[in-house]
Amino acid sequence: MTEAGPTSPPRPWSRGIRFGALFGAFSSVVSVMAIGRAWAACDVGVNAAANSMTLLFLAPVIWVAAAVPWVVLYGTLGRHHRGSAVAAGLVVTVCFTWFVVTWLGMPDSYPDPLCRGNVPPWWPGFIPA
């Protein structure tokens, strides 16, 4: 019978993948929910089924796009400063989520009389759109 020796601590790249999967999923869910709510409030799109299908296809793309910065940040910066890597990852995730929601959820080229400036009425005024 062989004995298991001490396990090596997980490398920063593998931790980056874990954090990326977790926070990427969170960012994807929040983005898709906010975009869907903005589209519904401003009457964007053909109908609810078409919008839902579009968001269904967008969700994994947003997930991967939000996970990649975590892998890179934690793999490079996390070797020396884990706290800094987590803080930078959170800032990037929040900025990415804001960008995706304002870019996809509030299209400037869509004429809509329901939402002034294509910004839904529930959008907080202190967050730029």
Helices and strands as residue ranges (DSSP letters): H 12-42, H 48-76, G 77-79, H 82-105, G 116-118
